[in-house]
Structures are given as C-alpha cells and as structure tokens.
C-alpha cells in the first residue's frame, strides 16, 4: 500500500450545465491533517460529498487505501473506514448524548440477531464496553458531555453539539475523518480550544487522517499539514498554509487583498 491513504484523480462533478468541481486532483498522506479552503461556492463541500459517497463524479476516480471507491454508497464507506461530519449538525436531536455516540459504533459491532436472542451475557458485555468507550470519547472533548449523557442532544450548547458530532464520527473508529467546518458558529475562544482538540485526536486515534474544510484561517493555519485551495471548482494552489497564503492567486481569489490585509 502507498503512503497516500486517499487519491483523488481528475474528478469533475457536474449539476446540469454547472461544473461544481472541474478536473481536481490531490493526494492525502496517512496520518496527515489536510485542509481544503476557498471562497463560498468554490466546491469544497462538493468534494467532501464525493469522497463520502453522496455524489458520484462524472469523470475521474477516487481511491481510498488504493481501492477505487468512486460512487460507493456512504454506508459502505463508513464500514471501510471513512466517517464525516456536516456543516449543519445532523445529530439525532431527540436522542440522548450517549445514544448519539453509541449509534456511531453500529458498523463495527458484531452482536447479530442470534446472539441478541440466545447469548444475553455477550450482548450485555458488549453494551457495557460500548458505553465505557463512548464515555471516554466524550470525556476527551469535554467532561460536561458525560455529565449530560442522558440529556437530549438538542439541549447542548452549540460548541458541544459540534464536539458531539465529531465524537459520533470517531465512534466508528475511522481511518479517515472528513470535517465540514467544525468551528462553524463558534466564537474565537471556542475555536482555539477546538484547534487543540483536533490536534489531540491523533493521540487518541493513532494514524487517523483528517480532511478539514474551514473558513476560519486561524484554525487552518494552526492544525493542518498541507492545504488545497479551490476557486470556482478548480484547484489553484496546494502546499503548506504559509505557502498557499502567500500565493498571489490565493490572495486574489480568497483573501481578497494583500496578505497583510
């Protein structure tokens, strides 16, 4: 297997006559934190939707661990090791905080109908182990999540809702996690805390790879190893944050002025 966990080769995604993404290629290394930035409508979320199986490119290929996953359905990709969050939280609002995390584990549990009926000891032990793991995940982000584990997800403060969605994605034990604007709606102090939490995820889940879409350049500059920049569906730059933020094409398309500004 190559050192690249993900390869995106010349993908184009089209809606009617509109090319939302055009001939974009990039590679993400195992264990890397890779950022995708660009103005609104640049195609960032569209690319995440293609990687996670929501959209199928009209041309090009996507490879995960050297396996062609182009057009593979999302629930299968979760089983293969790809998890994601969304820009607008998609929690189960009327379920408890704990239940939301437990649901993230369902693809890797081996309970089965036979064991559920005839081996209650196994089922009970698996359930206890799952609760312990869920509590450890929640404690990692915020001990208050554990204190509120029986509360409805909708009762959480906004920042904790974002953390809970990341917990649920991590509960599937992915090799690759796709984070769509994880700091959306957070104030600067909350964003700084989230930056530290994202960097610590790789201590919690060894060798996990992250792709992050963000508008907050402090977060992108603070956590990513490399960054891809899109504009009008096309790749215009790639490199470290320092490299892309000094690229005249990026300054013109995304920052909207001089680098100092």
Secondary structure as GFF3:
##gff-version 3
##sequence-region A 1 261
A	DSSP	beta_strand	4	15	.	.	.	ID=ss1
A	DSSP	beta_strand	18	29	.	.	.	ID=ss2
A	DSSP	beta_strand	33	38	.	.	.	ID=ss3
A	DSSP	alpha_helix	44	51	.	.	.	ID=ss4
A	DSSP	beta_strand	59	64	.	.	.	ID=ss5
A	DSSP	beta_strand	67	68	.	.	.	ID=ss6
A	DSSP	alpha_helix	74	80	.	.	.	ID=ss7
A	DSSP	beta_strand	82	84	.	.	.	ID=ss8
A	DSSP	alpha_helix	97	103	.	.	.	ID=ss9
A	DSSP	three_ten_helix	106	108	.	.	.	ID=ss10
A	DSSP	alpha_helix	112	118	.	.	.	ID=ss11
A	DSSP	alpha_helix	120	141	.	.	.	ID=ss12
A	DSSP	alpha_helix	143	147	.	.	.	ID=ss13
A	DSSP	three_ten_helix	153	155	.	.	.	ID=ss14
A	DSSP	alpha_helix	158	170	.	.	.	ID=ss15
A	DSSP	beta_strand	176	180	.	.	.	ID=ss16
A	DSSP	alpha_helix	188	204	.	.	.	ID=ss17
A	DSSP	beta_strand	209	213	.	.	.	ID=ss18
A	DSSP	alpha_helix	217	223	.	.	.	ID=ss19
A	DSSP	beta_strand	226	231	.	.	.	ID=ss20
A	DSSP	beta_strand	234	239	.	.	.	ID=ss21
A	DSSP	alpha_helix	241	245	.	.	.	ID=ss22
A	DSSP	alpha_helix	248	250	.	.	.	ID=ss23
A	DSSP	pi_helix	251	255	.	.	.	ID=ss24
###
